[in-house]
Amino acid sequence: MRALITFIFLLFFVCTYAQTDSTIIPEKKKTVTLNGYVKNLNGMLLLPNDQSAQWGLLHNRINSKWKPNKNFIVALDVRNRIVYGESVKLGNYPSSMLDKDGGLVDATFLPFDSKVAKMISSVERLWTKISNDKLELTLGRQRINWGVNLVWNPNDIFNTYSFVDFDYEEKPGSDAAVLKYNISTMSSITAAAKVGKYRNDDVYALMYKLNKWNYDFQFLTSWYEKDIAAGLGWAGSIGNVGFKGEGTYFLPRKNNSTTADVINTSIEFDYTFNGKVYANASYLFFNRGLVSTSSLPGNLLLNNASISAKQMSHSKHSAFLQLKSISNPIFSGGISAIYFFEINTMYLFPSLTYSINDSLEAALFIQSVCLIQQKIKSEMNNVMIRIKCSF
């Protein structure tokens, strides 16, 4: 695995060097782009009974693209993380969990793994795209973004993500092949295939998009792991209010006592007040969700490792509300809340961000999980400070 990573880096830098030779490519034509960030997130996890644990995450990402002409692109994105602190010493970051790669190719490894700190390196994106005016073929580890809504995306069947994992802006990718045919500027057909490590991990799908009545519509059909799936999504507005929605129905290919059909549907409204405050309200229906608190799951919040297009919540009904200040590009704040009806649980996420300059920002985040029974009972508070430097 390390030899493969080394080879990829050598190939990338050889390509980069070749493009800087003015005898081959004029200097004014920029064919290689490189950007990324380094950020440090420090937190204090506060649990009931006055228990607490400090933790830290040093996070680096390098995004690169080589585009020798308009019809050909190669991208390579690498992600490196170091987790450290008391929480690591307590065993909350097991190596078996960190060294997981969801793709067909295992491109994740641990350069060092100790009781006090662990480093995780992974190739997050490695894809090439060949295109013309009508066709686009993309091969490799990529993000297939079929979701419409902000929080819950039942149409995002290839690489579902969790809103709770806020520090992972790029979101997961898939080892896949995607062929897109542009029928017109407003309509297209896309075929995508992801081959998993095991037979029941495969996902094959077709997506048709069109624009009608000033709405963008999308229809999908899929062979999704052990199921056959069909979905619908839309995005438009009612007056000045944005109106989006998506839903997917999963039907097991083989019926037995342990399988059942699944329906995930979400709708979303958003509105901007005088260009100063952005508001978003969403609702999720999950027909197989819990209907009472009698069997509360150990992990009340689903993260990227546990969420899927078939299960985005433990509860049958969930609601989301976000208010965010957008008037000041230097200082902004907001609060998000998710309420899980049947299990009477609320997730709160307030945040403050200050842009020191174009490349440096500081932020404060708080994650709280509260059980609402006869009285509100705090189950978890996570207070975090982040410094991020972009390049």
LINNORGI-V29208 format. One record per residue. N is the residue number from 1. SS is DSSP state (alpha for helix, beta for strand, coil for the rest). PSI is psi in whole degrees, -180 to 180 (999 if undefined). BURIAL is b if it has 24 or more other ideal C-beta (glycine too) atoms within 12 Angstrom, else e. Layout:
n = <N	N>
ss = <SS	SS>
psi = <PSI	PSI>
burial = <BURIAL	BURIAL>
This chain:
n = <1	2	3	4	5	6	7	8	9	10	11	12	13	14	15	16	17	18	19	20	21	22	23	24	25	26	27	28	29	30	31	32	33	34	35	36	37	38	39	40	41	42	43	44	45	46	47	48	49	50	51	52	53	54	55	56	57	58	59	60	61	62	63	64	65	66	67	68	69	70	71	72	73	74	75	76	77	78	79	80	81	82	83	84	85	86	87	88	89	90	91	92	93	94	95	96	97	98	99	100	101	102	103	104	105	106	107	108	109	110	111	112	113	114	115	116	117	118	119	120	121	122	123	124	125	126	127	128	129	130	131	132	133	134	135	136	137	138	139	140	141	142	143	144	145	146	147	148	149	150	151	152	153	154	155	156	157	158	159	160	161	162	163	164	165	166	167	168	169	170	171	172	173	174	175	176	177	178	179	180	181	182	183	184	185	186	187	188	189	190	191	192	193	194	195	196	197	198	199	200	201	202	203	204	205	206	207	208	209	210	211	212	213	214	215	216	217	218	219	220	221	222	223	224	225	226	227	228	229	230	231	232	233	234	235	236	237	238	239	240	241	242	243	244	245	246	247	248	249	250	251	252	253	254	255	256	257	258	259	260	261	262	263	264	265	266	267	268	269	270	271	272	273	274	275	276	277	278	279	280	281	282	283	284	285	286	287	288	289	290	291	292	293	294	295	296	297	298	299	300	301	302	303	304	305	306	307	308	309	310	311	312	313	314	315	316	317	318	319	320	321	322	323	324	325	326	327	328	329	330	331	332	333	334	335	336	337	338	339	340	341	342	343	344	345	346	347	348	349	350	351	352	353	354	355	356	357	358	359	360	361	362	363	364	365	366	367	368	369	370	371	372	373	374	375	376	377	378	379	380	381	382	383	384	385	386	387	388	389	390	391>
ss = <coil	alpha	alpha	alpha	alpha	alpha	alpha	alpha	alpha	alpha	alpha	alpha	alpha	alpha	alpha	alpha	alpha	alpha	alpha	coil	coil	coil	coil	coil	coil	coil	coil	coil	coil	coil	coil	beta	beta	beta	beta	beta	beta	beta	beta	beta	beta	beta	beta	beta	beta	beta	beta	coil	coil	coil	beta	beta	beta	beta	beta	beta	beta	beta	beta	beta	beta	beta	beta	beta	beta	beta	beta	beta	beta	coil	coil	beta	beta	beta	beta	beta	beta	beta	beta	beta	beta	beta	beta	beta	coil	alpha	alpha	alpha	alpha	coil	coil	coil	coil	coil	alpha	alpha	alpha	alpha	coil	coil	coil	coil	coil	coil	coil	coil	coil	beta	beta	coil	coil	coil	beta	coil	coil	coil	beta	beta	beta	beta	beta	beta	beta	beta	beta	beta	beta	beta	beta	beta	beta	coil	coil	coil	beta	beta	beta	beta	beta	beta	beta	beta	coil	coil	coil	coil	coil	coil	coil	coil	coil	coil	coil	coil	coil	coil	coil	coil	coil	coil	coil	coil	coil	coil	coil	coil	coil	coil	coil	coil	coil	coil	coil	beta	beta	beta	beta	beta	beta	beta	beta	beta	beta	beta	coil	coil	beta	beta	beta	beta	beta	beta	beta	beta	coil	coil	coil	coil	alpha	alpha	alpha	coil	beta	beta	beta	beta	beta	beta	beta	beta	beta	beta	coil	coil	beta	beta	beta	beta	beta	beta	beta	beta	beta	beta	coil	coil	beta	beta	beta	beta	beta	beta	beta	beta	beta	beta	beta	beta	coil	coil	beta	beta	beta	beta	beta	beta	beta	beta	beta	beta	beta	beta	coil	coil	coil	coil	coil	coil	coil	coil	coil	beta	beta	beta	beta	beta	beta	beta	beta	beta	beta	beta	beta	coil	coil	coil	beta	beta	beta	beta	beta	beta	beta	beta	beta	beta	coil	coil	coil	beta	coil	coil	alpha	alpha	alpha	coil	coil	coil	coil	coil	coil	coil	coil	coil	coil	coil	coil	coil	coil	coil	coil	coil	coil	coil	beta	coil	beta	beta	beta	beta	beta	beta	beta	beta	beta	coil	coil	coil	coil	coil	beta	beta	beta	beta	beta	beta	beta	beta	beta	beta	coil	coil	coil	coil	beta	beta	beta	beta	beta	beta	beta	beta	beta	beta	beta	coil	coil	coil	coil	beta	beta	beta	beta	beta	beta	beta	beta	beta	beta	beta	beta	beta	coil	coil	coil	beta	beta	beta	beta	beta	beta	beta	beta	beta	beta	beta	beta	beta	beta	beta	coil>
psi = <-44	-35	-39	-45	-44	-42	-42	-44	-42	-42	-42	-46	-29	-43	-42	-44	-40	-37	-18	-4	113	-15	-15	-52	130	144	-31	-14	106	110	-17	130	145	126	175	-156	163	129	150	121	117	136	161	115	121	120	167	164	28	25	144	159	129	145	161	152	114	122	126	140	137	119	129	147	141	119	85	-26	176	-12	3	129	139	132	141	119	129	138	129	134	143	119	139	171	-177	-36	-33	-43	-32	-4	21	-6	72	143	-35	-30	-41	-34	38	135	120	-3	175	-38	131	100	28	134	166	102	-37	148	103	-179	-15	-21	149	141	133	123	139	148	108	-37	137	92	160	141	131	130	160	-161	-26	-35	144	125	121	127	137	-168	116	166	120	98	94	0	156	-44	170	-43	-56	127	81	-24	-12	71	-15	-41	73	145	162	133	-26	-32	67	-24	0	76	-33	-24	161	162	179	148	105	170	132	126	120	132	119	105	-43	-173	-18	5	150	162	131	132	132	146	130	121	120	180	-30	162	-41	8	-7	144	125	136	156	137	128	127	143	167	127	135	37	24	143	123	151	141	135	150	144	149	99	101	-111	6	165	134	151	140	165	143	156	158	126	-149	154	100	-125	6	123	139	115	160	159	150	151	138	129	125	121	138	-29	119	131	-178	-17	-2	155	158	154	137	124	121	134	143	156	140	138	153	144	123	108	31	14	-38	127	131	139	130	130	159	140	133	126	107	-19	15	165	146	2	172	9	-23	62	134	155	-39	102	-25	131	127	-174	-26	-21	-14	154	169	-23	-24	109	-4	156	-23	155	-37	132	147	148	141	133	135	130	130	130	6	-29	115	-15	-45	126	158	165	172	137	147	138	129	126	107	-59	-29	7	52	139	137	124	139	83	152	151	135	134	121	108	-42	-167	-23	-4	131	154	146	152	131	148	128	127	137	123	134	130	95	-122	-31	164	127	121	126	-28	138	131	109	126	145	134	134	126	130	118	151	999>
burial = <e	e	e	e	b	e	e	b	e	e	e	b	e	e	b	b	e	e	b	e	e	e	e	e	e	e	e	e	e	e	b	b	e	b	e	b	b	b	b	b	b	b	b	b	b	b	e	e	e	e	e	e	b	b	b	b	b	b	b	b	b	b	b	b	b	b	e	e	e	e	e	e	b	b	b	b	b	b	b	b	b	b	b	b	b	e	b	b	e	e	e	b	b	e	e	e	e	b	b	e	b	b	b	e	b	e	b	b	b	b	e	e	e	e	e	e	b	b	b	b	b	b	b	b	b	b	b	b	b	e	e	e	e	e	e	b	b	b	b	b	b	b	b	b	b	b	b	b	b	b	b	b	b	b	b	b	b	b	b	b	b	b	b	b	b	b	b	b	e	b	b	b	b	b	b	b	b	b	b	b	e	e	e	e	e	e	e	b	b	b	b	b	b	b	e	b	e	e	e	e	e	b	b	b	b	b	b	b	b	e	e	e	e	e	e	b	b	b	b	b	b	b	b	b	b	b	b	b	b	b	b	b	b	b	b	e	e	e	e	e	e	b	b	b	b	b	b	b	b	b	e	e	e	e	e	e	e	e	e	e	e	b	b	b	b	b	b	b	b	b	b	e	e	e	e	e	e	b	b	b	b	b	b	b	b	b	b	e	b	b	e	e	e	e	e	e	e	e	e	b	b	b	e	b	e	b	b	b	b	b	b	b	b	b	b	b	b	b	b	b	b	b	b	b	b	b	e	e	e	e	e	b	b	b	b	b	b	b	b	b	b	b	b	b	b	b	b	b	b	b	b	b	b	e	e	e	e	e	e	e	b	b	b	b	b	b	b	b	b	b	e	e	e	e	e	e	e	e	b	b	b	b	b	b	b	b	b	b	e	e	e>
